[in-house]
Amino acid sequence: MTTTTPSRVRRTALPWPALLALGTAVFITSLTETLPAGVLPEMSADLGVSAGAAGQAVTVYAAGTALTAVPLAAATTSVPRKSLLLAAMTVFLVANTLTAAAPGYAVLLAARFLAGIAAGLAWAILAGLARSIAPAAREGRAIAVTMTGIPLALSLGVPAGTLIGRHTGWQAAFAAVSVATLAVIGWIARSVPAAHRPESADEAKATVPRTLRVPGVAAVMTVVVTFVLGHTIVYAYIASYLRQAGLGRSTGTVLLLFGAACLAGIWFVGRHVDRGLRVLAWSGAALFTLSTAAFALTTAPWAVGAAAVIWGLGWGGVPTLLQTAAGRAGLRHGRAAADTAQAVLVTLWNVAMMLGGIVGGVLLEGLGATSVAVAAAVLGATSLLVVVLARRHAFPAHPTAPPAPGGVTTPAPRTP
């Protein structure tokens, strides 16, 4: 009979309390980014601005993240990761509280920009921190648990925030996020262990150009831009697409199907990412391409519903897959390079989201709803092509462990 010793359990079990705390931080930052979309009418009326002007609360948040994630990550490479995350979440708490108490439009935008800065820094280190506290060969699953906060924010958090905002005011929704942020700060402080690993002088020189020259990093970033841009183009305008297709009343159902499939996708990816990164990456890109092509070719209700499910299955695990791929590629040059790669990913992710809103709007107004789906399908196919070609470093079939001090890279241990 085989027995498992307590020490063996400690070496292989995931640190669930710590990972759930990190996942809650991801949930809160993701929710805060998109929450204005759910309370836009209330914000617009209360602040005395147009709906378009109120919508810039989302834009300035993304801009704060995109403009500062890389320089802040580079400037804080020597700061302990746990302490840095606690500092970022504290600034985030202040920014959200200021948003809830904003006396006017200008203060609101300034608070949202500050929140975006704090979230960008937190996002740049969350995946690396999850990876550093996980057992060997389970780093991908640890990142998956942390990234679960993204689909939960979209499928549960935003509707809940919208409900609060419509019944008690949009300020109450942001105040609730502040209360949750305060709680998660205490949770992180109590449950997340400090990650100590001194960097060599060479590893600390992890500039963006140098990190992008690490084999595999540039290919991962290419997929980030094309995949996120394609997803945002169709996600931002799915309601308009369905309305033009005569399916406007089905918007809630389509988004529910998409959200449920996202949760299934991230669960599956979390279980298999450590040993199947490549297969999962090209499968996700293929499913996304198939679903958006279906949106372009047919508006039959059953087909649109099926496409929404396929879309969610393909997209749900993408944050985990790309964070894992970027971290693995960057680790070939040390932890600092891995953290810089994560910061670049966060920046490009938010840039792609901003561009997706612009490009999707231009296509929708100029060429109609079908063009939105066609553009997303083309971008999905481009992502698939890059994943297929980048089989050696960015999306390898067999993951490798970080290089030893002598520079020898060895295969990563297999999960039992």
BAMI-780469 format. One record per residue (C-alpha): residue number from 1; x, y negated, z negated; residue in one letter. Coordinates in Angstrom, 3 decimals, m for minus. Example, Ala and Ser with C-alpha at 12.3 -4.5 7.8 and 13.67 -1.06 7.14 Angstrom:
<rs>
<1; <12.300; 4.500; m7.800>; "A">
<2; <13.670; 1.060; m7.140>; "S">
</rs>
This chain:
<rs>
<1; <0.000; 0.000; 0.000>; "M">
<2; <1.306; m3.481; 0.959>; "T">
<3; <1.206; m6.205; m1.648>; "T">
<4; <1.782; m9.923; m1.309>; "T">
<5; <3.902; m11.564; m3.972>; "T">
<6; <2.954; m14.958; m5.373>; "P">
<7; <6.110; m16.519; m3.889>; "S">
<8; <5.181; m15.166; m0.447>; "R">
<9; <1.708; m16.698; m0.755>; "V">
<10; <3.206; m20.048; m1.695>; "R">
<11; <5.487; m19.972; 1.360>; "R">
<12; <2.760; m19.141; 3.865>; "T">
<13; <m0.468; m20.675; 2.522>; "A">
<14; <m1.520; m24.075; 3.799>; "L">
<15; <m1.611; m26.898; 1.190>; "P">
<16; <m5.355; m27.402; 1.613>; "W">
<17; <m5.957; m30.244; m0.896>; "P">
<18; <m3.171; m32.317; 0.663>; "A">
<19; <m4.239; m31.612; 4.248>; "L">
<20; <m7.885; m32.398; 3.491>; "L">
<21; <m6.789; m35.696; 1.950>; "A">
<22; <m4.848; m36.520; 5.122>; "L">
<23; <m7.819; m35.423; 7.226>; "G">
<24; <m10.062; m37.776; 5.273>; "T">
<25; <m7.640; m40.619; 6.022>; "A">
<26; <m7.914; m39.753; 9.722>; "V">
<27; <m11.709; m39.682; 9.393>; "F">
<28; <m11.821; m43.119; 7.770>; "I">
<29; <m9.494; m44.787; 10.283>; "T">
<30; <m11.317; m43.207; 13.244>; "S">
<31; <m14.700; m44.175; 11.828>; "L">
<32; <m13.641; m47.770; 11.229>; "T">
<33; <m12.434; m48.138; 14.806>; "E">
<34; <m15.779; m47.193; 16.371>; "T">
<35; <m18.225; m48.254; 13.638>; "L">
<36; <m18.969; m51.702; 15.179>; "P">
<37; <m20.510; m49.966; 18.194>; "A">
<38; <m23.194; m48.520; 15.935>; "G">
<39; <m24.076; m51.808; 14.201>; "V">
<40; <m23.460; m54.171; 17.124>; "L">
<41; <m26.956; m55.747; 17.198>; "P">
<42; <m26.842; m56.502; 13.468>; "E">
<43; <m23.320; m57.966; 13.686>; "M">
<44; <m24.260; m60.073; 16.698>; "S">
<45; <m27.379; m61.520; 15.064>; "A">
<46; <m25.759; m62.176; 11.689>; "D">
<47; <m22.624; m63.840; 13.094>; "L">
<48; <m24.508; m65.813; 15.715>; "G">
<49; <m22.492; m64.502; 18.676>; "V">
<50; <m23.364; m62.495; 21.764>; "S">
<51; <m23.265; m58.708; 21.778>; "A">
<52; <m20.225; m58.863; 24.054>; "G">
<53; <m18.393; m61.120; 21.617>; "A">
<54; <m19.296; m58.883; 18.684>; "A">
<55; <m17.996; m55.915; 20.666>; "G">
<56; <m14.541; m57.474; 20.624>; "Q">
<57; <m14.322; m56.226; 17.034>; "A">
<58; <m13.454; m52.868; 18.599>; "V">
<59; <m10.989; m54.396; 21.046>; "T">
<60; <m8.950; m56.327; 18.486>; "V">
<61; <m8.732; m53.243; 16.240>; "Y">
<62; <m7.273; m51.228; 19.123>; "A">
<63; <m4.989; m54.134; 20.037>; "A">
<64; <m3.626; m54.315; 16.480>; "G">
<65; <m2.808; m50.628; 16.624>; "T">
<66; <m1.324; m50.687; 20.119>; "A">
<67; <0.872; m53.751; 19.551>; "L">
<68; <2.371; m52.809; 16.189>; "T">
<69; <2.512; m49.006; 15.826>; "A">
<70; <5.915; m48.602; 17.499>; "V">
<71; <7.771; m51.555; 15.923>; "P">
<72; <6.410; m50.799; 12.456>; "L">
<73; <7.280; m47.111; 12.736>; "A">
<74; <10.791; m48.020; 13.877>; "A">
<75; <11.235; m50.499; 11.045>; "A">
<76; <10.131; m48.035; 8.357>; "T">
<77; <12.059; m44.877; 9.269>; "T">
<78; <13.901; m44.921; 5.922>; "S">
<79; <10.746; m45.344; 3.807>; "V">
<80; <9.373; m42.129; 2.224>; "P">
<81; <6.383; m40.965; 4.260>; "R">
<82; <3.962; m40.602; 1.366>; "K">
<83; <4.736; m44.056; 0.005>; "S">
<84; <4.395; m45.559; 3.470>; "L">
<85; <1.021; m43.889; 4.023>; "L">
<86; <m0.261; m45.140; 0.660>; "L">
<87; <0.876; m48.667; 1.543>; "A">
<88; <m0.816; m48.497; 4.958>; "A">
<89; <m4.083; m47.245; 3.470>; "M">
<90; <m3.972; m49.998; 0.836>; "T">
<91; <m3.678; m52.648; 3.558>; "V">
<92; <m6.494; m50.859; 5.370>; "F">
<93; <m8.626; m51.114; 2.215>; "L">
<94; <m7.991; m54.854; 2.002>; "V">
<95; <m8.792; m55.347; 5.700>; "A">
<96; <m12.066; m53.420; 5.527>; "N">
<97; <m13.124; m55.271; 2.387>; "T">
<98; <m12.361; m58.550; 4.135>; "L">
<99; <m14.426; m57.372; 7.115>; "T">
<100; <m17.409; m56.657; 4.873>; "A">
<101; <m17.100; m60.082; 3.233>; "A">
<102; <m16.245; m62.037; 6.410>; "A">
<103; <m17.990; m65.434; 6.345>; "P">
<104; <m17.663; m65.924; 10.095>; "G">
<105; <m16.574; m64.533; 13.444>; "Y">
<106; <m12.932; m65.676; 13.309>; "A">
<107; <m12.325; m64.091; 9.911>; "V">
<108; <m13.984; m60.899; 11.130>; "L">
<109; <m11.636; m60.636; 14.115>; "L">
<110; <m8.587; m61.342; 11.938>; "A">
<111; <m9.654; m58.652; 9.468>; "A">
<112; <m10.235; m56.164; 12.270>; "R">
<113; <m6.799; m56.867; 13.733>; "F">
<114; <m5.216; m56.301; 10.304>; "L">
<115; <m7.153; m53.039; 9.946>; "A">
<116; <m5.850; m51.942; 13.350>; "G">
<117; <m2.263; m52.635; 12.270>; "I">
<118; <m2.668; m50.570; 9.106>; "A">
<119; <m4.401; m47.748; 10.964>; "A">
<120; <m1.695; m47.686; 13.642>; "G">
<121; <1.031; m47.245; 11.059>; "L">
<122; <m0.960; m44.561; 9.259>; "A">
<123; <m1.605; m42.704; 12.513>; "W">
<124; <2.081; m42.859; 13.414>; "A">
<125; <3.025; m40.877; 10.301>; "I">
<126; <m0.022; m38.712; 9.492>; "L">
<127; <0.779; m35.858; 11.893>; "A">
<128; <4.445; m35.835; 10.899>; "G">
<129; <3.560; m35.784; 7.217>; "L">
<130; <1.113; m32.916; 7.751>; "A">
<131; <3.793; m31.018; 9.640>; "R">
<132; <6.434; m31.634; 6.961>; "S">
<133; <4.330; m30.232; 4.092>; "I">
<134; <3.153; m27.154; 6.013>; "A">
<135; <4.807; m23.715; 5.894>; "P">
<136; <7.053; m22.719; 8.780>; "A">
<137; <5.167; m21.629; 11.920>; "A">
<138; <1.916; m23.185; 10.656>; "R">
<139; <2.665; m26.807; 11.420>; "E">
<140; <0.185; m26.841; 14.312>; "G">
<141; <m2.626; m25.538; 12.136>; "R">
<142; <m1.802; m28.169; 9.498>; "A">
<143; <m2.049; m30.912; 12.133>; "I">
<144; <m5.343; m29.399; 13.350>; "A">
<145; <m6.832; m29.615; 9.861>; "V">
<146; <m5.719; m33.239; 9.629>; "T">
<147; <m7.083; m34.130; 13.091>; "M">
<148; <m10.512; m32.684; 12.285>; "T">
<149; <m11.317; m36.146; 11.005>; "G">
<150; <m11.619; m37.447; 14.585>; "I">
<151; <m14.608; m35.414; 15.829>; "P">
<152; <m16.229; m35.626; 12.400>; "L">
<153; <m16.006; m39.414; 12.548>; "A">
<154; <m17.606; m39.489; 15.990>; "L">
<155; <m20.299; m36.880; 15.370>; "S">
<156; <m21.184; m37.603; 11.731>; "L">
<157; <m19.487; m40.757; 10.488>; "G">
<158; <m20.644; m43.245; 13.107>; "V">
<159; <m24.320; m42.122; 12.955>; "P">
<160; <m24.221; m42.314; 9.155>; "A">
<161; <m22.621; m45.760; 9.256>; "G">
<162; <m25.179; m46.883; 11.806>; "T">
<163; <m28.005; m45.714; 9.540>; "L">
<164; <m26.556; m47.596; 6.578>; "I">
<165; <m26.009; m50.701; 8.675>; "G">
<166; <m29.544; m50.806; 10.037>; "R">
<167; <m31.196; m50.381; 6.649>; "H">
<168; <m28.925; m52.382; 4.339>; "T">
<169; <m26.839; m54.560; 6.680>; "G">
<170; <m23.651; m54.027; 8.670>; "W">
<171; <m21.572; m55.377; 5.772>; "Q">
<172; <m22.771; m52.493; 3.598>; "A">
<173; <m21.454; m49.996; 6.144>; "A">
<174; <m17.952; m51.482; 5.970>; "F">
<175; <m18.169; m51.773; 2.173>; "A">
<176; <m18.945; m48.051; 2.036>; "A">
<177; <m15.819; m47.374; 4.094>; "V">
<178; <m13.807; m49.457; 1.609>; "S">
<179; <m15.100; m47.376; m1.288>; "V">
<180; <m14.191; m44.186; 0.582>; "A">
<181; <m10.725; m45.617; 1.334>; "T">
<182; <m10.118; m46.339; m2.337>; "L">
<183; <m11.055; m42.759; m3.177>; "A">
<184; <m8.774; m41.265; m0.513>; "V">
<185; <m5.839; m43.382; m1.708>; "I">
<186; <m6.172; m41.732; m5.113>; "G">
<187; <m6.570; m38.320; m3.474>; "W">
<188; <m3.399; m38.752; m1.401>; "I">
<189; <m1.445; m40.009; m4.414>; "A">
<190; <m2.478; m36.971; m6.443>; "R">
<191; <m2.353; m34.122; m3.921>; "S">
<192; <0.145; m34.923; m1.153>; "V">
<193; <3.712; m33.953; m2.062>; "P">
<194; <6.609; m36.218; m1.245>; "A">
<195; <8.492; m35.124; 1.854>; "A">
<196; <12.213; m35.576; 1.334>; "H">
<197; <14.661; m34.785; 4.086>; "R">
<198; <17.602; m37.145; 4.576>; "P">
<199; <18.353; m38.121; 8.161>; "E">
<200; <21.809; m38.079; 9.652>; "S">
<201; <23.091; m41.358; 11.089>; "A">
<202; <22.575; m40.019; 14.617>; "D">
<203; <18.988; m38.953; 13.940>; "E">
<204; <18.098; m42.373; 12.553>; "A">
<205; <18.827; m44.024; 15.923>; "K">
<206; <15.425; m43.070; 17.264>; "A">
<207; <14.649; m46.009; 19.526>; "T">
<208; <11.723; m45.746; 21.922>; "V">
<209; <13.892; m45.473; 25.082>; "P">
<210; <16.060; m42.835; 23.453>; "R">
<211; <13.023; m40.884; 22.246>; "T">
<212; <11.421; m40.988; 25.688>; "L">
<213; <14.603; m39.450; 27.112>; "R">
<214; <14.272; m36.432; 24.821>; "V">
<215; <13.208; m33.541; 27.108>; "P">
<216; <9.446; m33.117; 27.100>; "G">
<217; <8.449; m36.361; 25.367>; "V">
<218; <7.776; m38.354; 28.554>; "A">
<219; <5.639; m35.542; 29.976>; "A">
<220; <3.538; m35.395; 26.807>; "V">
<221; <3.020; m39.156; 26.936>; "M">
<222; <1.934; m38.924; 30.571>; "T">
<223; <m0.763; m36.453; 29.554>; "V">
<224; <m1.793; m38.751; 26.689>; "V">
<225; <m2.404; m41.633; 29.093>; "V">
<226; <m4.202; m39.662; 31.805>; "T">
<227; <m6.305; m37.488; 29.492>; "F">
<228; <m7.372; m40.241; 27.076>; "V">
<229; <m8.034; m42.670; 29.929>; "L">
<230; <m10.222; m40.105; 31.699>; "G">
<231; <m12.097; m39.226; 28.513>; "H">
<232; <m12.713; m42.848; 27.547>; "T">
<233; <m13.982; m43.770; 31.014>; "I">
<234; <m16.761; m41.200; 30.773>; "V">
<235; <m17.398; m41.358; 26.999>; "Y">
<236; <m17.749; m45.145; 26.866>; "A">
<237; <m20.334; m45.131; 29.643>; "Y">
<238; <m22.083; m41.808; 29.167>; "I">
<239; <m25.317; m43.559; 28.146>; "A">
<240; <m25.218; m45.713; 31.299>; "S">
<241; <m24.443; m42.652; 33.419>; "Y">
<242; <m27.393; m40.751; 31.972>; "L">
<243; <m29.692; m43.735; 32.408>; "R">
<244; <m28.758; m44.103; 36.081>; "Q">
<245; <m29.227; m40.360; 36.517>; "A">
<246; <m32.771; m40.615; 35.127>; "G">
<247; <m31.772; m38.819; 31.919>; "L">
<248; <m31.672; m41.775; 29.540>; "G">
<249; <m33.935; m40.050; 27.019>; "R">
<250; <m31.463; m37.167; 26.805>; "S">
<251; <m28.543; m39.297; 25.593>; "T">
<252; <m28.882; m38.168; 21.967>; "G">
<253; <m29.107; m34.509; 22.964>; "T">
<254; <m26.090; m34.740; 25.275>; "V">
<255; <m23.975; m36.414; 22.584>; "L">
<256; <m25.097; m33.833; 20.017>; "L">
<257; <m24.050; m30.993; 22.336>; "L">
<258; <m20.744; m32.733; 22.983>; "F">
<259; <m20.078; m33.276; 19.259>; "G">
<260; <m20.908; m29.698; 18.288>; "A">
<261; <m18.658; m28.368; 21.048>; "A">
<262; <m15.869; m30.695; 19.874>; "C">
<263; <m16.004; m29.176; 16.412>; "L">
<264; <m15.849; m25.672; 17.913>; "A">
<265; <m12.926; m26.725; 20.099>; "G">
<266; <m10.853; m28.132; 17.277>; "I">
<267; <m11.572; m25.066; 15.111>; "W">
<268; <m10.357; m22.744; 17.872>; "F">
<269; <m7.302; m24.863; 18.641>; "V">
<270; <m6.420; m25.033; 14.955>; "G">
<271; <m6.364; m21.250; 14.713>; "R">
<272; <m4.201; m20.688; 17.780>; "H">
<273; <m2.114; m23.822; 18.424>; "V">
<274; <1.031; m22.534; 16.709>; "D">
<275; <1.381; m19.657; 19.171>; "R">
<276; <m0.679; m20.811; 22.151>; "G">
<277; <0.044; m24.500; 22.733>; "L">
<278; <0.599; m24.139; 26.468>; "R">
<279; <m2.482; m22.041; 27.212>; "V">
<280; <m4.656; m24.280; 25.070>; "L">
<281; <m3.307; m27.456; 26.712>; "A">
<282; <m3.971; m26.397; 30.285>; "W">
<283; <m7.295; m24.833; 29.286>; "S">
<284; <m8.421; m28.104; 27.691>; "G">
<285; <m7.429; m30.108; 30.767>; "A">
<286; <m9.126; m27.593; 33.064>; "A">
<287; <m12.363; m27.635; 31.041>; "L">
<288; <m12.416; m31.429; 31.004>; "F">
<289; <m11.833; m31.584; 34.768>; "T">
<290; <m14.580; m29.013; 35.380>; "L">
<291; <m17.094; m30.857; 33.187>; "S">
<292; <m16.503; m34.296; 34.715>; "T">
<293; <m16.616; m32.820; 38.221>; "A">
<294; <m20.005; m31.351; 37.310>; "A">
<295; <m21.188; m34.802; 36.174>; "F">
<296; <m20.150; m36.127; 39.589>; "A">
<297; <m21.809; m33.358; 41.615>; "L">
<298; <m25.179; m32.891; 39.924>; "T">
<299; <m27.648; m34.590; 37.600>; "T">
<300; <m29.780; m31.507; 36.921>; "A">
<301; <m30.610; m31.582; 33.189>; "P">
<302; <m29.386; m28.038; 32.520>; "W">
<303; <m26.120; m28.722; 34.367>; "A">
<304; <m25.510; m31.986; 32.514>; "V">
<305; <m26.111; m30.232; 29.187>; "G">
<306; <m23.729; m27.409; 30.113>; "A">
<307; <m21.136; m29.945; 31.265>; "A">
<308; <m21.402; m31.766; 27.929>; "A">
<309; <m20.624; m28.524; 26.086>; "V">
<310; <m17.661; m27.762; 28.365>; "I">
<311; <m16.424; m31.324; 27.927>; "W">
<312; <m16.546; m31.021; 24.140>; "G">
<313; <m14.760; m27.661; 24.153>; "L">
<314; <m11.995; m29.111; 26.316>; "G">
<315; <m11.637; m32.381; 24.423>; "W">
<316; <m12.112; m31.335; 20.777>; "G">
<317; <m8.608; m29.990; 20.240>; "G">
<318; <m6.774; m32.540; 22.394>; "V">
<319; <m5.602; m34.792; 19.512>; "P">
<320; <m4.141; m31.747; 17.755>; "T">
<321; <m2.532; m30.398; 20.934>; "L">
<322; <m0.899; m33.668; 21.934>; "L">
<323; <0.234; m34.546; 18.394>; "Q">
<324; <1.745; m31.070; 18.072>; "T">
<325; <3.431; m31.226; 21.479>; "A">
<326; <4.861; m34.699; 20.816>; "A">
<327; <6.128; m33.696; 17.376>; "G">
<328; <7.782; m30.514; 18.640>; "R">
<329; <9.456; m32.291; 21.527>; "A">
<330; <10.674; m35.152; 19.346>; "G">
<331; <12.031; m32.836; 16.652>; "L">
<332; <14.722; m31.704; 19.070>; "R">
<333; <16.366; m35.022; 18.226>; "H">
<334; <15.434; m35.132; 14.547>; "G">
<335; <12.561; m36.227; 12.325>; "R">
<336; <13.002; m39.907; 13.145>; "A">
<337; <12.583; m39.171; 16.844>; "A">
<338; <9.485; m37.093; 16.090>; "A">
<339; <7.998; m39.999; 14.117>; "D">
<340; <8.872; m42.428; 16.917>; "T">
<341; <7.207; m40.098; 19.424>; "A">
<342; <4.064; m40.109; 17.272>; "Q">
<343; <4.128; m43.920; 17.169>; "A">
<344; <4.460; m44.101; 20.950>; "V">
<345; <1.564; m41.630; 21.247>; "L">
<346; <m0.629; m43.806; 19.019>; "V">
<347; <0.225; m46.887; 21.087>; "T">
<348; <m0.453; m45.234; 24.434>; "L">
<349; <m3.628; m43.636; 23.097>; "W">
<350; <m5.065; m47.031; 22.157>; "N">
<351; <m3.874; m48.659; 25.380>; "V">
<352; <m5.597; m45.885; 27.342>; "A">
<353; <m8.787; m46.427; 25.320>; "M">
<354; <m8.754; m50.149; 26.081>; "M">
<355; <m8.083; m49.547; 29.772>; "L">
<356; <m10.789; m46.878; 29.851>; "G">
<357; <m13.403; m49.381; 28.770>; "G">
<358; <m12.273; m51.873; 31.406>; "I">
<359; <m11.842; m49.417; 34.286>; "V">
<360; <m15.071; m47.591; 33.498>; "G">
<361; <m17.024; m50.851; 33.418>; "G">
<362; <m15.603; m51.985; 36.760>; "V">
<363; <m16.404; m48.629; 38.375>; "L">
<364; <m19.888; m48.506; 36.926>; "L">
<365; <m20.790; m52.005; 38.071>; "E">
<366; <m19.086; m51.771; 41.456>; "G">
<367; <m19.606; m48.185; 42.623>; "L">
<368; <m22.188; m46.634; 40.315>; "G">
<369; <m22.273; m43.893; 37.692>; "A">
<370; <m20.929; m41.157; 39.973>; "T">
<371; <m17.645; m43.031; 40.427>; "S">
<372; <m17.076; m42.944; 36.663>; "V">
<373; <m17.307; m39.157; 36.646>; "A">
<374; <m15.135; m38.842; 39.779>; "V">
<375; <m12.391; m41.021; 38.263>; "A">
<376; <m12.463; m38.988; 35.037>; "A">
<377; <m12.205; m35.736; 37.014>; "A">
<378; <m9.200; m37.036; 38.976>; "V">
<379; <m7.450; m38.066; 35.763>; "L">
<380; <m8.272; m34.688; 34.205>; "G">
<381; <m6.771; m32.907; 37.207>; "A">
<382; <m3.654; m35.062; 36.886>; "T">
<383; <m3.321; m34.060; 33.237>; "S">
<384; <m3.695; m30.418; 34.200>; "L">
<385; <m0.976; m30.729; 36.840>; "L">
<386; <1.479; m32.296; 34.388>; "V">
<387; <0.822; m29.581; 31.783>; "V">
<388; <1.332; m26.837; 34.371>; "V">
<389; <4.605; m28.362; 35.601>; "L">
<390; <6.014; m29.281; 32.173>; "A">
<391; <6.375; m25.681; 31.080>; "R">
<392; <9.929; m25.841; 29.754>; "R">
<393; <10.007; m28.613; 27.135>; "H">
<394; <6.663; m30.409; 26.755>; "A">
<395; <4.256; m27.445; 26.831>; "F">
<396; <6.373; m24.284; 26.553>; "P">
<397; <4.841; m20.828; 26.435>; "A">
<398; <6.965; m19.941; 23.405>; "H">
<399; <7.591; m22.716; 20.851>; "P">
<400; <11.083; m23.316; 19.561>; "T">
<401; <12.203; m24.388; 16.126>; "A">
<402; <14.007; m27.706; 15.670>; "P">
<403; <17.735; m27.552; 16.479>; "P">
<404; <20.079; m26.546; 13.725>; "A">
<405; <22.911; m28.881; 12.732>; "P">
<406; <25.132; m27.147; 15.235>; "G">
<407; <22.702; m27.922; 18.052>; "G">
<408; <21.451; m24.364; 18.649>; "V">
<409; <17.726; m24.077; 19.245>; "T">
<410; <16.121; m20.860; 18.108>; "T">
<411; <12.662; m19.394; 18.738>; "P">
<412; <10.129; m20.341; 16.109>; "A">
<413; <9.048; m17.521; 13.806>; "P">
<414; <5.782; m15.867; 14.748>; "R">
<415; <2.788; m16.220; 12.456>; "T">
<416; <1.792; m12.819; 11.044>; "P">
</rs>
